[in-house]
Amino acid sequence: MGTNRPQRWLSPGDLNGFLGLVVDNLSIMAFLATALIGIFGFPADIVFLRMFPGTTFGVLLGNLAYTAMARRLAKRTGRDDVTAMPLGLDAPTSIGMALLVLGPAFLHFKQSGLDEHAAAIATWQLGMASLVIMGVLKFVLSFFGGMVQRHVPRAGLLGSIAGIALVLMGFLPLVEILKVPVVGFAGLGVVLYALVARARMPLGLPGVLVAFVVAALLYYGLGPLGWLGSGYHPPVAWQWRFALPLPTLQWIDGLAAATPYLPLILPFGLLMVVGGINVTESARAAGDDYRTRDILLVEALATLVAGFCGGVAQTTPYIGQPSYKAMGARSGYTLLTGLVIGLGGVFGYLSNLVELLPLSVLAPILVFVAIGITVQAFEATPVRYTAAVVFSFFPAIARMVTIKLSDPTYVPSDHFGVLFADHSHGISELAVITILGNGFIITSMLWASFLVALIEGRALRAAWILLLGSALSLFGIIHSVQLSGGVYLPWSLDEVSRQLVWQFTGAYLVLAVVLILLFMITPRTPRDTV
């Protein structure tokens, strides 16, 4: 127990914590912007002047609240070593929003006849609506977090997060890194050297900062000499972009368009509630006893406010609180991060940094975080359940393959549609991959939970999970037979699509019946339970 001397606003460790937390948020914002602008051709002004201010405002509010909570805990306990809970943009779901929701929605709006600006505004409204939906869900579930943990096995929760991390947050940024391999691979190597191998950096500098400096020097040193080929793009001129994150009700206009994406949006919110519970337990183990409900409510309200003010990516408390504590960070680092990120969205200097630092420089930190999340899924899951974690990866892999194959720069849209609908030799391979990937987060949870139940000898519980999967398949919440992945009433579909629905719905139903019969006719051992 410490003394009741006045609390310092900044400690020496707060600088390292600040640099690490800012870089994490900057990397995610960079990927969000680069994916929308570079991959989908989204207008930059909509991203920087409408999406960024509200998104970063949520980071500002959340970090200010967590700073106040840390100082209150320090005052109550008389300690001077309390570390604030770090909060920032959630990497897996932010990347998922860009690649699975916002980007495809923008292309759909354009194909429906809207011009580029109108399509971008409609997409922004959809993104706001998605954030409001996630915020409401997180607010409600913050009162029932324990119940969620009890009913969904850890392998299902962590496996679904790890699947997102591995393929969306790890593999796709790795592809971007290797588009400029001389720069990206060097940056990635330094990140792995510093953060995975835990090697000490010169002058005690944070490993992430050293990796950024090395990669940026290579990029801007070798690029003008022509040694990076077409991977180098000269820096754009600094632009003054000022935009206040004012509350707006335009998100209401995006609610209808957000409905087909609910199979993605709702699990995104659910995962953050469970993640918030886990990080609070992690902080408690490190010595800082925060109330779980307070942590979750701050996260939910920060997401809600961001959605009302134009944001499109949700906030979350970061799992690394014990790491920040080991750095010597206290409460100053979250205060500084909130101010720098929040004001950066208002005054526009974050958008200029995003344009100045290419993805090959920023993406290595995303790959490292993806590795960490995937490793954690195995470390935090008992060995006997690791097969369930691995099994839960397959739907995410299918979704990643679909993202690439449905890109019209790879496969023209009309040709993709023909291949999808070719049932001359049964369900086409492309249809199987696409349908498996639609609703992949919920599918991953179901598959892992199903296999955990089998491993535990609970055949009837596994059958109930399969019956739930059958019901969800019927309405396209998982395994949607539409290319867009939308939900539907099966009787409203055409005959060919209905046949696909019955096939996947029946698959779960038949296996459930098989398991029930096996349970009934097989002699029971003591471990066989309902």
C-alpha positions in Angstrom: 0.0 0.0 0.0 1.4 3.4 -1.0 1.1 6.8 0.7 -1.5 9.5 0.2 1.0 11.9 -1.3 -0.4 14.0 -4.2 -0.8 12.1 -7.5 1.5 13.0 -10.3 -0.1 13.6 -13.7 2.9 12.2 -15.6 5.4 9.6 -14.7 8.5 8.6 -16.7 6.7 5.4 -17.9 3.8 7.4 -19.2 5.8 8.5 -22.2 6.5 4.9 -23.3 2.8 4.0 -22.7 1.7 7.0 -24.6 3.8 6.2 -27.6 2.6 2.6 -27.7 -1.0 3.4 -27.3 -0.9 6.2 -29.9 0.8 4.0 -32.4 -1.7 1.2 -31.9 -4.6 3.6 -32.7 -2.7 5.3 -35.5 -2.1 1.9 -37.2 -5.7 0.9 -37.1 -6.9 4.3 -38.4 -4.3 4.0 -41.2 -5.5 0.6 -42.2 -9.2 1.8 -42.1 -8.4 4.8 -44.3 -6.1 2.8 -46.7 -8.5 0.0 -47.1 -11.4 2.3 -47.9 -9.5 4.8 -50.1 -6.9 2.5 -51.6 -8.9 -0.8 -52.0 -12.5 0.4 -52.5 -11.9 3.9 -54.0 -13.7 5.7 -51.2 -13.5 9.5 -51.3 -10.8 10.7 -48.9 -12.7 13.7 -47.7 -15.6 11.6 -46.4 -13.1 9.4 -44.5 -11.1 12.2 -43.0 -13.7 14.9 -42.4 -16.7 12.8 -41.4 -15.6 9.3 -40.2 -12.3 10.3 -38.4 -13.6 13.1 -36.1 -16.4 11.0 -34.5 -14.3 7.9 -34.3 -11.4 9.6 -32.5 -13.9 11.5 -30.3 -14.9 8.1 -28.8 -11.2 7.4 -28.1 -10.9 10.8 -26.3 -14.0 10.3 -24.1 -13.1 6.7 -23.2 -9.5 7.5 -22.3 -10.6 10.5 -20.2 -13.0 8.3 -18.3 -10.4 5.6 -17.7 -7.9 8.2 -16.6 -10.5 9.5 -14.0 -11.2 5.9 -12.9 -7.5 5.3 -12.3 -6.9 8.4 -10.3 -10.0 7.7 -8.2 -8.7 4.1 -7.6 -5.3 5.5 -6.6 -6.9 8.0 -4.2 -9.1 5.4 -2.6 -6.3 2.9 -2.1 -3.6 5.4 -1.3 -1.3 3.9 -4.0 0.8 5.7 -6.5 1.3 2.8 -8.9 -2.2 2.4 -10.3 -2.2 2.1 -14.1 -5.2 3.3 -16.1 -7.0 0.9 -18.4 -5.8 1.6 -22.0 -8.6 2.2 -24.5 -8.4 2.6 -28.2 -10.0 1.4 -31.5 -10.5 -2.3 -31.7 -8.2 -3.7 -34.3 -10.0 -6.9 -35.5 -13.5 -5.3 -35.7 -12.2 -2.0 -37.2 -10.5 -3.9 -39.9 -13.6 -6.1 -40.3 -15.8 -3.1 -40.6 -13.6 -1.7 -43.4 -13.2 -5.0 -45.4 -16.6 -6.7 -44.6 -19.1 -3.9 -44.1 -18.1 -0.4 -45.3 -16.1 -1.3 -48.4 -18.6 -3.8 -49.8 -21.5 -1.5 -48.9 -19.9 1.4 -50.8 -19.5 -0.8 -53.9 -23.1 -2.0 -53.6 -24.4 1.6 -53.3 -22.5 2.6 -56.5 -23.8 -0.5 -58.3 -27.3 0.5 -57.4 -26.9 3.8 -59.3 -25.7 6.3 -56.7 -22.8 8.5 -57.7 -19.6 8.3 -55.7 -20.3 11.0 -53.2 -23.9 9.9 -52.5 -22.7 6.3 -52.1 -20.0 7.4 -49.7 -22.5 9.4 -47.6 -24.8 6.4 -47.5 -21.9 4.2 -46.4 -21.0 6.6 -43.7 -24.6 6.6 -42.4 -24.5 2.8 -42.5 -21.3 2.9 -40.5 -22.7 5.2 -37.9 -25.8 3.1 -37.6 -23.6 0.0 -37.1 -21.7 1.7 -34.3 -24.9 2.8 -32.6 -26.2 -0.8 -32.8 -23.0 -2.1 -31.3 -23.0 0.5 -28.6 -26.6 -0.3 -27.5 -25.8 -4.1 -27.5 -22.6 -3.5 -25.4 -24.6 -1.3 -23.0 -27.2 -4.0 -22.5 -24.7 -6.8 -22.3 -22.5 -5.0 -19.8 -25.1 -6.0 -17.2 -25.0 -9.6 -18.3 -21.4 -10.2 -19.2 -21.0 -13.0 -16.7 -23.9 -14.9 -18.2 -22.4 -14.6 -21.7 -19.1 -16.0 -20.4 -20.9 -19.0 -18.7 -22.8 -20.0 -21.9 -20.2 -19.6 -24.6 -17.1 -21.7 -24.1 -13.8 -19.8 -24.0 -12.6 -21.7 -27.0 -15.6 -20.3 -28.9 -15.0 -16.7 -27.9 -11.3 -16.7 -28.2 -11.3 -18.8 -31.3 -13.7 -16.5 -33.2 -11.5 -13.5 -32.2 -8.3 -15.3 -33.2 -9.9 -16.2 -36.6 -10.5 -12.6 -37.3 -7.0 -11.7 -36.1 -5.2 -14.3 -38.1 -6.8 -13.8 -41.5 -8.0 -10.2 -41.5 -5.6 -8.5 -39.1 -2.6 -10.7 -39.8 -2.6 -12.1 -43.3 -4.2 -9.2 -45.2 -1.8 -6.5 -43.6 1.1 -8.9 -44.3 0.2 -8.8 -48.0 0.3 -5.0 -47.8 3.7 -5.2 -46.0 5.2 -7.3 -48.7 4.0 -5.1 -51.5 7.0 -3.0 -50.4 9.1 -5.9 -49.0 12.4 -4.0 -48.4 10.5 -1.6 -46.1 7.8 -3.7 -44.7 9.8 -6.8 -43.8 12.4 -4.7 -42.1 9.8 -3.0 -40.0 8.1 -6.4 -39.2 11.4 -7.9 -38.2 12.1 -5.1 -35.7 8.7 -5.4 -34.2 9.1 -9.2 -33.8 12.7 -8.6 -32.4 11.5 -6.1 -29.9 8.0 -7.3 -28.9 8.1 -11.1 -29.4 11.8 -11.8 -28.6 11.6 -9.0 -26.0 15.0 -7.6 -27.0 16.1 -4.3 -25.5 16.1 -1.4 -27.9 18.7 1.4 -28.0 18.3 4.1 -25.3 15.4 2.1 -23.9 13.1 3.3 -26.7 9.8 1.5 -27.4 10.2 -1.2 -29.9 7.2 0.0 -32.0 8.8 3.5 -32.3 12.1 2.0 -33.4 10.3 -0.1 -36.0 8.5 2.9 -37.3 11.7 5.0 -37.6 13.6 2.2 -39.3 10.8 1.5 -41.8 10.1 5.2 -42.5 13.9 5.9 -43.0 14.0 3.1 -45.5 10.9 4.2 -47.3 11.8 7.9 -47.7 15.5 7.1 -48.1 15.3 4.4 -50.8 12.1 5.4 -52.4 13.3 8.6 -54.1 16.3 6.7 -55.4 14.0 4.3 -57.3 15.0 1.3 -55.2 11.5 0.5 -54.1 10.0 0.3 -57.6 6.4 1.2 -57.9 5.9 0.7 -54.1 7.1 4.3 -53.4 4.7 7.3 -53.5 6.0 10.7 -52.7 4.4 12.4 -49.7 1.3 14.4 -50.4 1.1 18.1 -49.3 0.0 18.7 -45.8 -3.7 19.7 -45.7 -5.6 21.7 -43.2 -8.7 19.6 -42.3 -10.9 20.9 -39.5 -14.1 19.1 -38.6 -16.0 19.0 -35.3 -17.6 15.7 -34.2 -21.0 17.2 -33.8 -23.9 14.9 -32.9 -26.2 14.1 -35.8 -29.2 11.8 -36.4 -28.0 10.8 -39.9 -27.3 7.4 -38.5 -31.0 6.8 -38.5 -30.9 6.9 -42.3 -28.4 4.1 -42.3 -30.4 1.6 -40.1 -32.2 -0.1 -43.0 -28.9 -0.5 -45.0 -27.2 -1.9 -41.8 -29.8 -4.7 -41.4 -28.2 -7.2 -43.8 -24.9 -6.8 -42.0 -26.3 -7.6 -38.5 -24.7 -11.1 -38.6 -21.4 -9.3 -38.5 -22.3 -6.2 -36.5 -23.9 -8.0 -33.5 -21.0 -10.4 -32.9 -18.5 -7.5 -33.2 -20.3 -5.9 -30.2 -20.6 -9.2 -28.3 -16.8 -9.9 -28.7 -16.0 -6.6 -27.2 -18.1 -7.2 -24.1 -16.3 -10.5 -23.5 -13.0 -8.9 -24.3 -13.7 -6.1 -21.7 -14.4 -8.8 -19.0 -11.2 -10.5 -19.8 -9.0 -7.4 -19.8 -10.6 -6.3 -16.5 -9.6 -9.7 -15.0 -6.1 -9.2 -16.4 -5.8 -5.8 -14.8 -7.1 -7.2 -11.5 -4.5 -9.9 -11.6 -1.9 -7.2 -12.1 -3.0 -5.4 -9.0 -5.5 -2.8 -10.2 -9.0 -3.8 -9.1 -11.4 -2.0 -11.5 -15.1 -2.8 -11.4 -16.0 -4.8 -14.5 -19.3 -3.1 -15.1 -17.7 0.3 -15.0 -15.1 -0.7 -17.6 -17.8 -2.1 -19.9 -20.2 0.8 -19.5 -17.4 3.3 -20.4 -16.6 1.2 -23.5 -20.3 1.0 -24.5 -21.0 4.8 -24.0 -17.8 5.8 -25.8 -18.9 3.6 -28.8 -22.4 5.1 -28.7 -21.2 8.7 -28.6 -18.8 8.0 -31.4 -21.7 6.6 -33.5 -23.9 9.6 -32.8 -21.0 11.9 -33.8 -20.1 10.3 -37.1 -17.7 7.5 -36.0 -17.6 4.1 -37.8 -15.1 2.1 -35.6 -15.7 0.9 -32.0 -13.5 1.5 -29.0 -12.4 -1.2 -26.6 -10.2 -1.5 -23.5 -6.9 -3.1 -24.6 -5.6 -6.4 -23.2 -2.1 -5.0 -22.5 -2.8 -3.2 -19.2 -0.3 -5.3 -17.3 2.3 -4.5 -20.1 1.7 -0.8 -19.7 2.0 -1.2 -15.9 5.4 -3.0 -16.4 6.5 0.0 -18.5 5.8 2.3 -15.5 2.8 3.9 -17.0 0.2 5.3 -14.6 -2.7 7.6 -15.7 -0.9 10.2 -17.7 -0.5 8.0 -20.8 -4.2 7.5 -21.3 -4.9 11.2 -20.8 -2.2 12.2 -23.4 -3.4 9.5 -25.9 -7.0 10.6 -25.6 -6.1 14.2 -26.2 -3.7 13.5 -29.1 -6.0 11.1 -30.9 -9.2 13.0 -30.2 -7.9 16.4 -31.2 -6.1 14.9 -34.1 -9.4 13.9 -35.6 -10.7 17.4 -35.1 -7.8 19.4 -36.4 -6.8 16.9 -39.1 -3.2 16.2 -38.3 -4.0 12.4 -37.8 -5.2 12.2 -41.4 -2.0 13.8 -42.6 0.1 11.4 -40.6 -1.9 8.5 -42.1 -1.1 9.8 -45.5 2.5 10.4 -44.6 3.2 7.0 -43.2 2.4 4.2 -45.8 0.8 1.0 -44.7 4.1 -0.9 -45.2 5.4 1.2 -42.3 2.3 1.0 -40.1 1.1 -2.6 -40.7 3.8 -4.5 -38.9 2.2 -3.6 -35.6 -1.1 -5.1 -36.8 0.6 -8.3 -37.7 2.2 -8.4 -34.2 -1.1 -7.8 -32.5 -2.7 -10.6 -34.7 0.0 -13.0 -33.6 -0.6 -12.0 -29.9 -4.3 -12.5 -30.1 -4.0 -15.9 -31.8 -1.4 -17.1 -29.3 -3.6 -16.0 -26.5 -6.5 -18.1 -27.8 -4.3 -21.2 -27.4 -2.7 -20.2 -24.1 -5.9 -19.3 -22.4 -7.7 -22.4 -23.6 -7.1 -25.8 -22.0 -5.1 -28.1 -24.2 -7.9 -30.6 -24.6 -10.0 -27.8 -26.3 -7.4 -26.5 -28.7 -8.9 -28.6 -31.5 -12.1 -26.5 -31.1 -10.0 -23.3 -31.5 -8.5 -24.6 -34.7 -11.9 -25.8 -36.0 -13.3 -22.3 -35.5 -10.7 -20.8 -37.9 -12.1 -22.4 -41.0 -15.1 -20.0 -41.5 -12.8 -17.0 -41.1 -10.4 -18.5 -43.8 -13.4 -18.9 -46.1 -14.4 -15.3 -45.6 -10.8 -14.1 -46.4 -10.8 -16.1 -49.6 -14.2 -14.7 -50.5 -13.0 -11.2 -50.0 -10.2 -11.7 -52.5 -12.2 -13.6 -55.1 -15.1 -11.2 -55.0 -12.8 -8.3 -55.7 -13.6 -7.3 -59.3 -10.0 -6.6 -60.0 -9.3 -10.3 -59.6 -12.5 -11.9 -60.8 -15.0 -9.8 -62.8 -18.4 -9.5 -61.0 -20.4 -11.2 -63.8 -17.9 -14.1 -63.9 -18.0 -14.5 -60.1 -21.8 -14.7 -60.3 -21.7 -17.4 -63.0 -19.2 -19.5 -61.0 -21.2 -19.1 -57.9 -24.4 -20.2 -59.6 -22.9 -23.2 -61.4 -24.6 -26.2 -59.8 -23.9 -28.7 -62.7 -21.8 -30.9 -60.4 -23.5 -30.2 -57.0 -23.0 -27.0 -55.1 -20.1 -25.1 -56.7 -16.8 -24.8 -54.8 -17.1 -21.0 -54.9 -20.6 -21.1 -53.5 -19.4 -23.3 -50.7 -16.5 -21.0 -49.8 -18.8 -17.9 -49.9 -21.6 -19.5 -47.9 -19.2 -20.8 -45.3 -17.7 -17.4 -44.9 -21.0 -15.5 -44.6 -21.7 -14.9 -40.9 -18.4 -16.4 -40.1 -18.0 -15.0 -36.6 -21.2 -16.6 -35.3 -20.4 -19.8 -37.2 -16.9 -19.9 -35.6 -18.5 -19.6 -32.1 -21.0 -22.3 -32.9 -18.5 -24.7 -34.3 -16.1 -24.3 -31.4 -18.9 -24.6 -28.9 -20.2 -27.7 -30.6 -16.8 -29.4 -30.6 -16.2 -28.4 -26.9 -19.4 -30.1 -26.0 -18.4 -33.2 -27.9 -15.0 -33.2 -26.2 -16.7 -33.0 -22.8 -18.9 -35.9 -23.7 -22.1 -33.7 -23.7 -23.7 -35.1 -26.9 -27.1 -33.7 -26.2 -25.7 -30.2 -25.6 -23.8 -30.5 -28.9 -27.1 -31.5 -30.6 -28.8 -28.4 -29.2 -26.0 -26.2 -30.5 -26.5 -27.8 -33.9 -30.2 -27.2 -33.8 -29.4 -23.5 -33.1 -27.1 -23.5 -36.1 -29.8 -25.0 -38.3 -32.2 -22.2 -37.2 -29.7 -19.5 -37.9 -28.9 -21.0 -41.3 -32.5 -21.0 -42.3 -32.6 -17.2 -42.2 -29.1 -16.5 -43.4 -27.7 -15.3 -40.1 -25.0 -17.8 -40.8 -24.3 -19.4 -44.2 -26.3 -16.8 -46.1 -26.8 -17.9 -49.7 -26.8 -14.3 -50.9 -23.5 -13.0 -52.2 -23.9 -9.9 -50.0 -24.3 -12.2 -46.9 -27.6 -10.6 -46.0 -30.4 -12.1 -43.9 -33.7 -13.1 -45.4 -36.9 -15.1 -45.1 -36.2 -18.3 -46.9 -39.6 -18.5 -48.6 -38.9 -15.2 -50.3 -35.9 -16.6 -52.2 -35.9 -18.1 -55.7 -36.0 -21.8 -56.1 -32.2 -22.3 -56.5 -31.4 -20.2 -53.5 -34.0 -22.0 -51.4 -32.4 -25.4 -52.3 -29.1 -24.1 -51.0 -30.7 -22.9 -47.8 -32.3 -26.4 -47.2 -29.0 -28.1 -47.8 -27.1 -26.1 -45.1 -30.0 -26.0 -42.7 -30.5 -29.7 -43.2 -26.8 -30.5 -42.6 -27.0 -29.1 -39.0 -30.4 -30.8 -38.4 -29.3 -34.2 -39.7 -26.1 -34.2 -37.6 -28.1 -33.2 -34.5 -30.4 -36.2 -35.0 -27.4 -38.5 -35.5 -25.9 -37.3 -32.3 -29.1 -37.8 -30.4 -29.5 -41.3 -31.7 -25.9 -42.1 -30.8 -26.4 -40.8 -27.3 -29.5 -42.9 -26.9 -28.1 -46.2 -28.1 -24.6 -46.0 -26.8 -23.8 -47.1 -23.2 -23.1 -44.1 -21.0 -19.8 -43.5 -19.1 -19.7 -41.3 -16.0 -18.5 -38.3 -18.1 -21.5 -38.5 -20.5 -23.9 -35.7 -19.5 -26.6 -33.6 -21.0 
